[in-house]
Amino acid sequence: MFTAMRSEGDDFNSGGVKIHYAVQGFGEPVILIHGLYANARLNWSVPGTSALLAKHFEVITPDCRGHGRSGKPTADDAYGINMVADIVRLMDHLNIRGARVAGYSMGGMITMKLAITHPDRVSTAAICGMGWLKAGAALNSVWDKLERPVFTVPPACAKSFPQFAVTEAEIRSVKIPVSVVIGEEDPCRQWYVEPLRQVRPDWPVHIIPHAGHLNCTDQPEFKTQLAAALGKPQT
């Protein structure tokens, strides 16, 4: 049995940090995780993605810690794997055992790490604007060039990205359906998606024509490709 829409927005305590989230629609749960320097509204609501998916799913859109209306701790150890734990705690808070999960950019890293560390909680994953983050990859300077700092985010967040790295063995161990959605002109396509395709050629890659990293979520085709990547709802 699926639950109906719970609320337009609410907060909960995740390990001492306030996490804001919104829920829209009803049906099987889908969790959408936004990118660095963005928030749920900017990545998912404004482009109409959450509304499109809410026609068939219960769509849950949290503001990651450090972003939007969520708490913004400044400690160096406040981010990284704690951001994965936030999603698990949110699912527990909403009494959701498993969900389809999609994430963009930073959210894609969180989604990949979540699928590997909590495989029983993710039924389908969509990695958007991202691919395989290998251990030891230099990220901070790259992300400064890719992301537009619309909102102030504590520096500790981007510094913690190496904690999202996964190994080739971990990627090969993933049993759930995983798809990638990436802009045609996104540098992450070459840096992170192509290496991932070498390891998991069975994971479909959806290319959004003429889209870069910053404008991909605004493209109409991104919404339709993400919906396809998440799959049809069960009846």
mmCIF file of the C-alpha atoms, coordinates in Angstrom:
data_MODEL
# 
_entry.id   MODEL 
# 
loop_
_atom_site.group_PDB 
_atom_site.id 
_atom_site.type_symbol 
_atom_site.label_atom_id 
_atom_site.label_alt_id 
_atom_site.label_comp_id 
_atom_site.label_asym_id 
_atom_site.label_entity_id 
_atom_site.label_seq_id 
_atom_site.pdbx_PDB_ins_code 
_atom_site.Cartn_x 
_atom_site.Cartn_y 
_atom_site.Cartn_z 
_atom_site.occupancy 
_atom_site.B_iso_or_equiv 
_atom_site.pdbx_formal_charge 
_atom_site.auth_seq_id 
_atom_site.auth_comp_id 
_atom_site.auth_asym_id 
_atom_site.auth_atom_id 
_atom_site.pdbx_PDB_model_num 
ATOM 1   C CA . MET A 1 1   ? 0.000  0.000  0.000   1.00 0.00 ? 1   MET A CA 1 
ATOM 2   C CA . PHE A 1 2   ? 1.320  3.436  -0.932  1.00 0.00 ? 2   PHE A CA 1 
ATOM 3   C CA . THR A 1 3   ? 0.888  6.543  1.184   1.00 0.00 ? 3   THR A CA 1 
ATOM 4   C CA . ALA A 1 4   ? -0.702 9.803  0.113   1.00 0.00 ? 4   ALA A CA 1 
ATOM 5   C CA . MET A 1 5   ? 1.006  13.176 0.032   1.00 0.00 ? 5   MET A CA 1 
ATOM 6   C CA . ARG A 1 6   ? 2.201  14.072 3.521   1.00 0.00 ? 6   ARG A CA 1 
ATOM 7   C CA . SER A 1 7   ? 3.022  17.784 3.410   1.00 0.00 ? 7   SER A CA 1 
ATOM 8   C CA . GLU A 1 8   ? 4.355  20.654 1.342   1.00 0.00 ? 8   GLU A CA 1 
ATOM 9   C CA . GLY A 1 9   ? 7.380  20.986 3.593   1.00 0.00 ? 9   GLY A CA 1 
ATOM 10  C CA . ASP A 1 10  ? 8.660  19.883 6.966   1.00 0.00 ? 10  ASP A CA 1 
ATOM 11  C CA . ASP A 1 11  ? 11.830 19.460 9.021   1.00 0.00 ? 11  ASP A CA 1 
ATOM 12  C CA . PHE A 1 12  ? 13.343 16.626 11.009  1.00 0.00 ? 12  PHE A CA 1 
ATOM 13  C CA . ASN A 1 13  ? 16.434 16.129 13.144  1.00 0.00 ? 13  ASN A CA 1 
ATOM 14  C CA . SER A 1 14  ? 19.150 14.084 11.438  1.00 0.00 ? 14  SER A CA 1 
ATOM 15  C CA . GLY A 1 15  ? 22.000 13.425 13.831  1.00 0.00 ? 15  GLY A CA 1 
ATOM 16  C CA . GLY A 1 16  ? 21.644 16.874 15.356  1.00 0.00 ? 16  GLY A CA 1 
ATOM 17  C CA . VAL A 1 17  ? 21.208 18.748 12.046  1.00 0.00 ? 17  VAL A CA 1 
ATOM 18  C CA . LYS A 1 18  ? 17.868 20.093 10.817  1.00 0.00 ? 18  LYS A CA 1 
ATOM 19  C CA . ILE A 1 19  ? 16.963 18.679 7.417   1.00 0.00 ? 19  ILE A CA 1 
ATOM 20  C CA . HIS A 1 20  ? 14.160 20.328 5.466   1.00 0.00 ? 20  HIS A CA 1 
ATOM 21  C CA . TYR A 1 21  ? 12.186 18.302 2.939   1.00 0.00 ? 21  TYR A CA 1 
ATOM 22  C CA . ALA A 1 22  ? 9.027  18.456 0.878   1.00 0.00 ? 22  ALA A CA 1 
ATOM 23  C CA . VAL A 1 23  ? 6.699  15.696 -0.294  1.00 0.00 ? 23  VAL A CA 1 
ATOM 24  C CA . GLN A 1 24  ? 4.532  15.889 -3.400  1.00 0.00 ? 24  GLN A CA 1 
ATOM 25  C CA . GLY A 1 25  ? 2.198  13.370 -5.029  1.00 0.00 ? 25  GLY A CA 1 
ATOM 26  C CA . PHE A 1 26  ? 1.455  9.820  -3.959  1.00 0.00 ? 26  PHE A CA 1 
ATOM 27  C CA . GLY A 1 27  ? 2.494  6.298  -4.894  1.00 0.00 ? 27  GLY A CA 1 
ATOM 28  C CA . GLU A 1 28  ? 5.868  4.610  -4.715  1.00 0.00 ? 28  GLU A CA 1 
ATOM 29  C CA . PRO A 1 29  ? 8.487  6.888  -3.113  1.00 0.00 ? 29  PRO A CA 1 
ATOM 30  C CA . VAL A 1 30  ? 11.091 8.667  -5.233  1.00 0.00 ? 30  VAL A CA 1 
ATOM 31  C CA . ILE A 1 31  ? 13.823 10.681 -3.520  1.00 0.00 ? 31  ILE A CA 1 
ATOM 32  C CA . LEU A 1 32  ? 15.523 13.463 -5.486  1.00 0.00 ? 32  LEU A CA 1 
ATOM 33  C CA . ILE A 1 33  ? 18.888 14.757 -4.199  1.00 0.00 ? 33  ILE A CA 1 
ATOM 34  C CA . HIS A 1 34  ? 20.104 18.126 -5.485  1.00 0.00 ? 34  HIS A CA 1 
ATOM 35  C CA . GLY A 1 35  ? 23.589 19.371 -6.348  1.00 0.00 ? 35  GLY A CA 1 
ATOM 36  C CA . LEU A 1 36  ? 26.177 21.519 -4.630  1.00 0.00 ? 36  LEU A CA 1 
ATOM 37  C CA . TYR A 1 37  ? 25.251 25.206 -4.129  1.00 0.00 ? 37  TYR A CA 1 
ATOM 38  C CA . ALA A 1 38  ? 21.657 24.441 -5.136  1.00 0.00 ? 38  ALA A CA 1 
ATOM 39  C CA . ASN A 1 39  ? 18.624 23.209 -3.197  1.00 0.00 ? 39  ASN A CA 1 
ATOM 40  C CA . ALA A 1 40  ? 15.576 21.062 -3.854  1.00 0.00 ? 40  ALA A CA 1 
ATOM 41  C CA . ARG A 1 41  ? 13.538 23.955 -5.189  1.00 0.00 ? 41  ARG A CA 1 
ATOM 42  C CA . LEU A 1 42  ? 16.203 25.105 -7.639  1.00 0.00 ? 42  LEU A CA 1 
ATOM 43  C CA . ASN A 1 43  ? 17.112 21.673 -9.020  1.00 0.00 ? 43  ASN A CA 1 
ATOM 44  C CA . TRP A 1 44  ? 13.732 19.951 -8.967  1.00 0.00 ? 44  TRP A CA 1 
ATOM 45  C CA . SER A 1 45  ? 10.741 22.236 -8.353  1.00 0.00 ? 45  SER A CA 1 
ATOM 46  C CA . VAL A 1 46  ? 11.497 25.226 -10.572 1.00 0.00 ? 46  VAL A CA 1 
ATOM 47  C CA . PRO A 1 47  ? 12.234 23.121 -13.703 1.00 0.00 ? 47  PRO A CA 1 
ATOM 48  C CA . GLY A 1 48  ? 9.040  21.124 -13.071 1.00 0.00 ? 48  GLY A CA 1 
ATOM 49  C CA . THR A 1 49  ? 10.758 17.782 -12.513 1.00 0.00 ? 49  THR A CA 1 
ATOM 50  C CA . SER A 1 50  ? 9.195  17.030 -9.148  1.00 0.00 ? 50  SER A CA 1 
ATOM 51  C CA . ALA A 1 51  ? 5.734  17.960 -10.447 1.00 0.00 ? 51  ALA A CA 1 
ATOM 52  C CA . LEU A 1 52  ? 6.142  15.685 -13.470 1.00 0.00 ? 52  LEU A CA 1 
ATOM 53  C CA . LEU A 1 53  ? 7.224  12.727 -11.353 1.00 0.00 ? 53  LEU A CA 1 
ATOM 54  C CA . ALA A 1 54  ? 4.521  13.436 -8.756  1.00 0.00 ? 54  ALA A CA 1 
ATOM 55  C CA . LYS A 1 55  ? 1.902  12.428 -11.322 1.00 0.00 ? 55  LYS A CA 1 
ATOM 56  C CA . HIS A 1 56  ? 2.955  8.828  -10.705 1.00 0.00 ? 56  HIS A CA 1 
ATOM 57  C CA . PHE A 1 57  ? 5.103  8.784  -7.544  1.00 0.00 ? 57  PHE A CA 1 
ATOM 58  C CA . GLU A 1 58  ? 5.396  10.204 -4.068  1.00 0.00 ? 58  GLU A CA 1 
ATOM 59  C CA . VAL A 1 59  ? 8.289  12.604 -4.643  1.00 0.00 ? 59  VAL A CA 1 
ATOM 60  C CA . ILE A 1 60  ? 10.495 13.514 -1.688  1.00 0.00 ? 60  ILE A CA 1 
ATOM 61  C CA . THR A 1 61  ? 12.893 16.426 -2.138  1.00 0.00 ? 61  THR A CA 1 
ATOM 62  C CA . PRO A 1 62  ? 15.233 17.171 0.777   1.00 0.00 ? 62  PRO A CA 1 
ATOM 63  C CA . ASP A 1 63  ? 17.525 20.147 1.095   1.00 0.00 ? 63  ASP A CA 1 
ATOM 64  C CA . CYS A 1 64  ? 20.913 18.585 1.828   1.00 0.00 ? 64  CYS A CA 1 
ATOM 65  C CA . ARG A 1 65  ? 22.666 19.738 4.990   1.00 0.00 ? 65  ARG A CA 1 
ATOM 66  C CA . GLY A 1 66  ? 24.482 22.992 4.302   1.00 0.00 ? 66  GLY A CA 1 
ATOM 67  C CA . HIS A 1 67  ? 21.905 23.989 1.685   1.00 0.00 ? 67  HIS A CA 1 
ATOM 68  C CA . GLY A 1 68  ? 18.512 25.641 1.375   1.00 0.00 ? 68  GLY A CA 1 
ATOM 69  C CA . ARG A 1 69  ? 16.360 25.562 4.491   1.00 0.00 ? 69  ARG A CA 1 
ATOM 70  C CA . SER A 1 70  ? 18.378 22.821 6.179   1.00 0.00 ? 70  SER A CA 1 
ATOM 71  C CA . GLY A 1 71  ? 20.946 23.360 8.914   1.00 0.00 ? 71  GLY A CA 1 
ATOM 72  C CA . LYS A 1 72  ? 24.414 24.522 7.920   1.00 0.00 ? 72  LYS A CA 1 
ATOM 73  C CA . PRO A 1 73  ? 27.057 23.061 10.240  1.00 0.00 ? 73  PRO A CA 1 
ATOM 74  C CA . THR A 1 74  ? 30.590 24.297 9.650   1.00 0.00 ? 74  THR A CA 1 
ATOM 75  C CA . ALA A 1 75  ? 32.682 21.506 11.169  1.00 0.00 ? 75  ALA A CA 1 
ATOM 76  C CA . ASP A 1 76  ? 34.981 19.637 8.786   1.00 0.00 ? 76  ASP A CA 1 
ATOM 77  C CA . ASP A 1 77  ? 33.475 16.292 9.812   1.00 0.00 ? 77  ASP A CA 1 
ATOM 78  C CA . ALA A 1 78  ? 29.844 17.365 9.374   1.00 0.00 ? 78  ALA A CA 1 
ATOM 79  C CA . TYR A 1 79  ? 29.434 16.421 5.705   1.00 0.00 ? 79  TYR A CA 1 
ATOM 80  C CA . GLY A 1 80  ? 30.545 13.553 3.474   1.00 0.00 ? 80  GLY A CA 1 
ATOM 81  C CA . ILE A 1 81  ? 29.089 10.248 4.588   1.00 0.00 ? 81  ILE A CA 1 
ATOM 82  C CA . ASN A 1 82  ? 26.777 12.134 6.965   1.00 0.00 ? 82  ASN A CA 1 
ATOM 83  C CA . MET A 1 83  ? 24.898 13.339 3.894   1.00 0.00 ? 83  MET A CA 1 
ATOM 84  C CA . VAL A 1 84  ? 24.263 9.725  2.914   1.00 0.00 ? 84  VAL A CA 1 
ATOM 85  C CA . ALA A 1 85  ? 23.083 9.019  6.459   1.00 0.00 ? 85  ALA A CA 1 
ATOM 86  C CA . ASP A 1 86  ? 20.669 11.964 6.170   1.00 0.00 ? 86  ASP A CA 1 
ATOM 87  C CA . ILE A 1 87  ? 18.843 10.210 3.324   1.00 0.00 ? 87  ILE A CA 1 
ATOM 88  C CA . VAL A 1 88  ? 18.601 6.966  5.282   1.00 0.00 ? 88  VAL A CA 1 
ATOM 89  C CA . ARG A 1 89  ? 17.336 8.834  8.346   1.00 0.00 ? 89  ARG A CA 1 
ATOM 90  C CA . LEU A 1 90  ? 14.806 10.697 6.209   1.00 0.00 ? 90  LEU A CA 1 
ATOM 91  C CA . MET A 1 91  ? 13.497 7.386  4.912   1.00 0.00 ? 91  MET A CA 1 
ATOM 92  C CA . ASP A 1 92  ? 13.259 6.096  8.480   1.00 0.00 ? 92  ASP A CA 1 
ATOM 93  C CA . HIS A 1 93  ? 11.508 9.319  9.551   1.00 0.00 ? 93  HIS A CA 1 
ATOM 94  C CA . LEU A 1 94  ? 8.906  8.820  6.804   1.00 0.00 ? 94  LEU A CA 1 
ATOM 95  C CA . ASN A 1 95  ? 8.615  5.066  7.424   1.00 0.00 ? 95  ASN A CA 1 
ATOM 96  C CA . ILE A 1 96  ? 9.931  4.263  3.952   1.00 0.00 ? 96  ILE A CA 1 
ATOM 97  C CA . ARG A 1 97  ? 11.751 0.965  3.657   1.00 0.00 ? 97  ARG A CA 1 
ATOM 98  C CA . GLY A 1 98  ? 12.970 1.378  0.083   1.00 0.00 ? 98  GLY A CA 1 
ATOM 99  C CA . ALA A 1 99  ? 12.797 4.024  -2.634  1.00 0.00 ? 99  ALA A CA 1 
ATOM 100 C CA . ARG A 1 100 ? 13.853 4.926  -6.128  1.00 0.00 ? 100 ARG A CA 1 
ATOM 101 C CA . VAL A 1 101 ? 16.593 7.530  -5.771  1.00 0.00 ? 101 VAL A CA 1 
ATOM 102 C CA . ALA A 1 102 ? 17.998 10.082 -8.205  1.00 0.00 ? 102 ALA A CA 1 
ATOM 103 C CA . GLY A 1 103 ? 20.675 12.677 -7.591  1.00 0.00 ? 103 GLY A CA 1 
ATOM 104 C CA . TYR A 1 104 ? 22.241 15.453 -9.625  1.00 0.00 ? 104 TYR A CA 1 
ATOM 105 C CA . SER A 1 105 ? 25.982 16.293 -9.452  1.00 0.00 ? 105 SER A CA 1 
ATOM 106 C CA . MET A 1 106 ? 26.777 16.132 -5.730  1.00 0.00 ? 106 MET A CA 1 
ATOM 107 C CA . GLY A 1 107 ? 23.444 14.371 -5.366  1.00 0.00 ? 107 GLY A CA 1 
ATOM 108 C CA . GLY A 1 108 ? 24.641 11.805 -7.893  1.00 0.00 ? 108 GLY A CA 1 
ATOM 109 C CA . MET A 1 109 ? 27.640 11.044 -5.694  1.00 0.00 ? 109 MET A CA 1 
ATOM 110 C CA . ILE A 1 110 ? 25.361 10.679 -2.681  1.00 0.00 ? 110 ILE A CA 1 
ATOM 111 C CA . THR A 1 111 ? 23.033 8.404  -4.653  1.00 0.00 ? 111 THR A CA 1 
ATOM 112 C CA . MET A 1 112 ? 25.881 6.149  -5.781  1.00 0.00 ? 112 MET A CA 1 
ATOM 113 C CA . LYS A 1 113 ? 27.286 5.907  -2.260  1.00 0.00 ? 113 LYS A CA 1 
ATOM 114 C CA . LEU A 1 114 ? 23.811 5.229  -0.865  1.00 0.00 ? 114 LEU A CA 1 
ATOM 115 C CA . ALA A 1 115 ? 23.167 2.429  -3.367  1.00 0.00 ? 115 ALA A CA 1 
ATOM 116 C CA . ILE A 1 116 ? 26.458 0.780  -2.403  1.00 0.00 ? 116 ILE A CA 1 
ATOM 117 C CA . THR A 1 117 ? 26.348 1.249  1.366   1.00 0.00 ? 117 THR A CA 1 
ATOM 118 C CA . HIS A 1 118 ? 22.593 0.657  1.799   1.00 0.00 ? 118 HIS A CA 1 
ATOM 119 C CA . PRO A 1 119 ? 21.586 -1.609 -1.109  1.00 0.00 ? 119 PRO A CA 1 
ATOM 120 C CA . ASP A 1 120 ? 18.449 -2.730 0.701   1.00 0.00 ? 120 ASP A CA 1 
ATOM 121 C CA . ARG A 1 121 ? 17.095 0.837  0.774   1.00 0.00 ? 121 ARG A CA 1 
ATOM 122 C CA . VAL A 1 122 ? 17.427 1.677  -2.951  1.00 0.00 ? 122 VAL A CA 1 
ATOM 123 C CA . SER A 1 123 ? 15.344 -0.142 -5.571  1.00 0.00 ? 123 SER A CA 1 
ATOM 124 C CA . THR A 1 124 ? 16.419 1.904  -8.606  1.00 0.00 ? 124 THR A CA 1 
ATOM 125 C CA . ALA A 1 125 ? 19.051 4.623  -8.955  1.00 0.00 ? 125 ALA A CA 1 
ATOM 126 C CA . ALA A 1 126 ? 19.613 7.427  -11.444 1.00 0.00 ? 126 ALA A CA 1 
ATOM 127 C CA . ILE A 1 127 ? 23.026 9.105  -11.380 1.00 0.00 ? 127 ILE A CA 1 
ATOM 128 C CA . CYS A 1 128 ? 22.641 12.500 -13.054 1.00 0.00 ? 128 CYS A CA 1 
ATOM 129 C CA . GLY A 1 129 ? 25.386 14.971 -13.946 1.00 0.00 ? 129 GLY A CA 1 
ATOM 130 C CA . MET A 1 130 ? 27.918 12.568 -12.443 1.00 0.00 ? 130 MET A CA 1 
ATOM 131 C CA . GLY A 1 131 ? 29.403 9.096  -12.813 1.00 0.00 ? 131 GLY A CA 1 
ATOM 132 C CA . TRP A 1 132 ? 32.163 7.214  -11.028 1.00 0.00 ? 132 TRP A CA 1 
ATOM 133 C CA . LEU A 1 133 ? 34.116 9.139  -8.414  1.00 0.00 ? 133 LEU A CA 1 
ATOM 134 C CA . LYS A 1 134 ? 37.304 7.161  -7.848  1.00 0.00 ? 134 LYS A CA 1 
ATOM 135 C CA . ALA A 1 135 ? 39.268 7.232  -4.627  1.00 0.00 ? 135 ALA A CA 1 
ATOM 136 C CA . GLY A 1 136 ? 41.957 9.902  -4.720  1.00 0.00 ? 136 GLY A CA 1 
ATOM 137 C CA . ALA A 1 137 ? 40.261 11.958 -7.436  1.00 0.00 ? 137 ALA A CA 1 
ATOM 138 C CA . ALA A 1 138 ? 40.950 15.699 -7.209  1.00 0.00 ? 138 ALA A CA 1 
ATOM 139 C CA . LEU A 1 139 ? 37.548 17.329 -6.971  1.00 0.00 ? 139 LEU A CA 1 
ATOM 140 C CA . ASN A 1 140 ? 37.426 20.666 -5.193  1.00 0.00 ? 140 ASN A CA 1 
ATOM 141 C CA . SER A 1 141 ? 39.044 22.792 -7.912  1.00 0.00 ? 141 SER A CA 1 
ATOM 142 C CA . VAL A 1 142 ? 36.975 21.025 -10.554 1.00 0.00 ? 142 VAL A CA 1 
ATOM 143 C CA . TRP A 1 143 ? 33.718 21.714 -8.732  1.00 0.00 ? 143 TRP A CA 1 
ATOM 144 C CA . ASP A 1 144 ? 34.609 25.377 -8.270  1.00 0.00 ? 144 ASP A CA 1 
ATOM 145 C CA . LYS A 1 145 ? 34.614 25.645 -12.066 1.00 0.00 ? 145 LYS A CA 1 
ATOM 146 C CA . LEU A 1 146 ? 31.460 23.613 -12.618 1.00 0.00 ? 146 LEU A CA 1 
ATOM 147 C CA . GLU A 1 147 ? 29.099 24.868 -9.953  1.00 0.00 ? 147 GLU A CA 1 
ATOM 148 C CA . ARG A 1 148 ? 27.646 28.351 -9.645  1.00 0.00 ? 148 ARG A CA 1 
ATOM 149 C CA . PRO A 1 149 ? 27.550 29.412 -5.952  1.00 0.00 ? 149 PRO A CA 1 
ATOM 150 C CA . VAL A 1 150 ? 24.002 30.765 -5.879  1.00 0.00 ? 150 VAL A CA 1 
ATOM 151 C CA . PHE A 1 151 ? 23.774 30.272 -2.121  1.00 0.00 ? 151 PHE A CA 1 
ATOM 152 C CA . THR A 1 152 ? 26.398 30.252 0.608   1.00 0.00 ? 152 THR A CA 1 
ATOM 153 C CA . VAL A 1 153 ? 27.440 26.720 1.552   1.00 0.00 ? 153 VAL A CA 1 
ATOM 154 C CA . PRO A 1 154 ? 30.038 25.926 4.233   1.00 0.00 ? 154 PRO A CA 1 
ATOM 155 C CA . PRO A 1 155 ? 33.385 25.022 2.572   1.00 0.00 ? 155 PRO A CA 1 
ATOM 156 C CA . ALA A 1 156 ? 33.476 21.783 4.569   1.00 0.00 ? 156 ALA A CA 1 
ATOM 157 C CA . CYS A 1 157 ? 30.803 20.368 2.259   1.00 0.00 ? 157 CYS A CA 1 
ATOM 158 C CA . ALA A 1 158 ? 32.854 20.341 -0.967  1.00 0.00 ? 158 ALA A CA 1 
ATOM 159 C CA . LYS A 1 159 ? 35.971 19.352 0.973   1.00 0.00 ? 159 LYS A CA 1 
ATOM 160 C CA . SER A 1 160 ? 34.202 16.185 2.077   1.00 0.00 ? 160 SER A CA 1 
ATOM 161 C CA . PHE A 1 161 ? 33.506 14.895 -1.449  1.00 0.00 ? 161 PHE A CA 1 
ATOM 162 C CA . PRO A 1 162 ? 36.320 12.300 -1.358  1.00 0.00 ? 162 PRO A CA 1 
ATOM 163 C CA . GLN A 1 163 ? 34.188 10.410 1.155   1.00 0.00 ? 163 GLN A CA 1 
ATOM 164 C CA . PHE A 1 164 ? 31.760 9.658  -1.682  1.00 0.00 ? 164 PHE A CA 1 
ATOM 165 C CA . ALA A 1 165 ? 34.409 7.754  -3.656  1.00 0.00 ? 165 ALA A CA 1 
ATOM 166 C CA . VAL A 1 166 ? 33.686 4.112  -4.468  1.00 0.00 ? 166 VAL A CA 1 
ATOM 167 C CA . THR A 1 167 ? 35.836 1.257  -5.747  1.00 0.00 ? 167 THR A CA 1 
ATOM 168 C CA . GLU A 1 168 ? 35.508 -0.722 -8.942  1.00 0.00 ? 168 GLU A CA 1 
ATOM 169 C CA . ALA A 1 169 ? 34.600 -3.795 -6.911  1.00 0.00 ? 169 ALA A CA 1 
ATOM 170 C CA . GLU A 1 170 ? 31.802 -1.889 -5.199  1.00 0.00 ? 170 GLU A CA 1 
ATOM 171 C CA . ILE A 1 171 ? 30.422 -0.690 -8.520  1.00 0.00 ? 171 ILE A CA 1 
ATOM 172 C CA . ARG A 1 172 ? 30.491 -4.220 -9.909  1.00 0.00 ? 172 ARG A CA 1 
ATOM 173 C CA . SER A 1 173 ? 28.625 -5.449 -6.830  1.00 0.00 ? 173 SER A CA 1 
ATOM 174 C CA . VAL A 1 174 ? 25.542 -3.266 -7.443  1.00 0.00 ? 174 VAL A CA 1 
ATOM 175 C CA . LYS A 1 175 ? 22.540 -5.428 -8.309  1.00 0.00 ? 175 LYS A CA 1 
ATOM 176 C CA . ILE A 1 176 ? 19.776 -2.834 -8.688  1.00 0.00 ? 176 ILE A CA 1 
ATOM 177 C CA . PRO A 1 177 ? 18.933 -1.058 -11.968 1.00 0.00 ? 177 PRO A CA 1 
ATOM 178 C CA . VAL A 1 178 ? 21.119 2.039  -12.404 1.00 0.00 ? 178 VAL A CA 1 
ATOM 179 C CA . SER A 1 179 ? 20.975 4.628  -15.180 1.00 0.00 ? 179 SER A CA 1 
ATOM 180 C CA . VAL A 1 180 ? 23.036 7.718  -15.923 1.00 0.00 ? 180 VAL A CA 1 
ATOM 181 C CA . VAL A 1 181 ? 21.663 11.019 -17.242 1.00 0.00 ? 181 VAL A CA 1 
ATOM 182 C CA . ILE A 1 182 ? 24.305 13.496 -18.416 1.00 0.00 ? 182 ILE A CA 1 
ATOM 183 C CA . GLY A 1 183 ? 24.502 16.615 -20.562 1.00 0.00 ? 183 GLY A CA 1 
ATOM 184 C CA . GLU A 1 184 ? 26.170 16.228 -23.927 1.00 0.00 ? 184 GLU A CA 1 
ATOM 185 C CA . GLU A 1 185 ? 28.559 19.095 -23.161 1.00 0.00 ? 185 GLU A CA 1 
ATOM 186 C CA . ASP A 1 186 ? 29.051 18.327 -19.465 1.00 0.00 ? 186 ASP A CA 1 
ATOM 187 C CA . PRO A 1 187 ? 32.770 17.827 -18.628 1.00 0.00 ? 187 PRO A CA 1 
ATOM 188 C CA . CYS A 1 188 ? 31.685 15.190 -16.114 1.00 0.00 ? 188 CYS A CA 1 
ATOM 189 C CA . ARG A 1 189 ? 30.719 13.018 -19.062 1.00 0.00 ? 189 ARG A CA 1 
ATOM 190 C CA . GLN A 1 190 ? 34.375 12.514 -19.962 1.00 0.00 ? 190 GLN A CA 1 
ATOM 191 C CA . TRP A 1 191 ? 35.791 12.662 -16.447 1.00 0.00 ? 191 TRP A CA 1 
ATOM 192 C CA . TYR A 1 192 ? 33.361 10.376 -14.641 1.00 0.00 ? 192 TYR A CA 1 
ATOM 193 C CA . VAL A 1 193 ? 30.794 8.777  -16.960 1.00 0.00 ? 193 VAL A CA 1 
ATOM 194 C CA . GLU A 1 194 ? 33.119 7.258  -19.548 1.00 0.00 ? 194 GLU A CA 1 
ATOM 195 C CA . PRO A 1 195 ? 35.197 5.425  -16.896 1.00 0.00 ? 195 PRO A CA 1 
ATOM 196 C CA . LEU A 1 196 ? 31.943 4.161  -15.397 1.00 0.00 ? 196 LEU A CA 1 
ATOM 197 C CA . ARG A 1 197 ? 30.813 2.794  -18.760 1.00 0.00 ? 197 ARG A CA 1 
ATOM 198 C CA . GLN A 1 198 ? 33.972 0.717  -18.955 1.00 0.00 ? 198 GLN A CA 1 
ATOM 199 C CA . VAL A 1 199 ? 33.059 -1.007 -15.692 1.00 0.00 ? 199 VAL A CA 1 
ATOM 200 C CA . ARG A 1 200 ? 29.258 -1.180 -16.093 1.00 0.00 ? 200 ARG A CA 1 
ATOM 201 C CA . PRO A 1 201 ? 28.411 -1.120 -19.806 1.00 0.00 ? 201 PRO A CA 1 
ATOM 202 C CA . ASP A 1 202 ? 25.013 -2.543 -18.847 1.00 0.00 ? 202 ASP A CA 1 
ATOM 203 C CA . TRP A 1 203 ? 24.015 0.712  -17.156 1.00 0.00 ? 203 TRP A CA 1 
ATOM 204 C CA . PRO A 1 204 ? 22.165 2.882  -19.724 1.00 0.00 ? 204 PRO A CA 1 
ATOM 205 C CA . VAL A 1 205 ? 23.525 6.390  -20.317 1.00 0.00 ? 205 VAL A CA 1 
ATOM 206 C CA . HIS A 1 206 ? 21.001 9.017  -21.421 1.00 0.00 ? 206 HIS A CA 1 
ATOM 207 C CA . ILE A 1 207 ? 22.627 12.004 -23.159 1.00 0.00 ? 207 ILE A CA 1 
ATOM 208 C CA . ILE A 1 208 ? 20.833 15.355 -23.037 1.00 0.00 ? 208 ILE A CA 1 
ATOM 209 C CA . PRO A 1 209 ? 21.680 17.191 -26.297 1.00 0.00 ? 209 PRO A CA 1 
ATOM 210 C CA . HIS A 1 210 ? 23.468 20.558 -26.084 1.00 0.00 ? 210 HIS A CA 1 
ATOM 211 C CA . ALA A 1 211 ? 23.304 20.583 -22.270 1.00 0.00 ? 211 ALA A CA 1 
ATOM 212 C CA . GLY A 1 212 ? 26.205 21.442 -19.988 1.00 0.00 ? 212 GLY A CA 1 
ATOM 213 C CA . HIS A 1 213 ? 26.546 20.807 -16.282 1.00 0.00 ? 213 HIS A CA 1 
ATOM 214 C CA . LEU A 1 214 ? 24.804 23.929 -15.006 1.00 0.00 ? 214 LEU A CA 1 
ATOM 215 C CA . ASN A 1 215 ? 21.801 24.007 -17.341 1.00 0.00 ? 215 ASN A CA 1 
ATOM 216 C CA . CYS A 1 216 ? 21.041 20.306 -17.742 1.00 0.00 ? 216 CYS A CA 1 
ATOM 217 C CA . THR A 1 217 ? 18.238 20.113 -15.188 1.00 0.00 ? 217 THR A CA 1 
ATOM 218 C CA . ASP A 1 218 ? 16.464 22.975 -16.971 1.00 0.00 ? 218 ASP A CA 1 
ATOM 219 C CA . GLN A 1 219 ? 16.160 21.048 -20.245 1.00 0.00 ? 219 GLN A CA 1 
ATOM 220 C CA . PRO A 1 220 ? 12.773 19.469 -21.049 1.00 0.00 ? 220 PRO A CA 1 
ATOM 221 C CA . GLU A 1 221 ? 14.475 16.276 -22.193 1.00 0.00 ? 221 GLU A CA 1 
ATOM 222 C CA . PHE A 1 222 ? 16.197 15.928 -18.831 1.00 0.00 ? 222 PHE A CA 1 
ATOM 223 C CA . LYS A 1 223 ? 12.830 15.509 -17.155 1.00 0.00 ? 223 LYS A CA 1 
ATOM 224 C CA . THR A 1 224 ? 11.611 12.898 -19.594 1.00 0.00 ? 224 THR A CA 1 
ATOM 225 C CA . GLN A 1 225 ? 14.889 10.967 -19.548 1.00 0.00 ? 225 GLN A CA 1 
ATOM 226 C CA . LEU A 1 226 ? 14.993 10.993 -15.753 1.00 0.00 ? 226 LEU A CA 1 
ATOM 227 C CA . ALA A 1 227 ? 11.428 9.710  -15.631 1.00 0.00 ? 227 ALA A CA 1 
ATOM 228 C CA . ALA A 1 228 ? 12.400 6.920  -18.018 1.00 0.00 ? 228 ALA A CA 1 
ATOM 229 C CA . ALA A 1 229 ? 15.504 6.108  -15.957 1.00 0.00 ? 229 ALA A CA 1 
ATOM 230 C CA . LEU A 1 230 ? 13.439 5.777  -12.790 1.00 0.00 ? 230 LEU A CA 1 
ATOM 231 C CA . GLY A 1 231 ? 11.097 3.369  -14.505 1.00 0.00 ? 231 GLY A CA 1 
ATOM 232 C CA . LYS A 1 232 ? 7.354  2.866  -14.556 1.00 0.00 ? 232 LYS A CA 1 
ATOM 233 C CA . PRO A 1 233 ? 5.448  2.766  -11.278 1.00 0.00 ? 233 PRO A CA 1 
ATOM 234 C CA . GLN A 1 234 ? 4.104  -0.558 -10.141 1.00 0.00 ? 234 GLN A CA 1 
ATOM 235 C CA . THR A 1 235 ? 0.361  -0.950 -10.358 1.00 0.00 ? 235 THR A CA 1 
# 
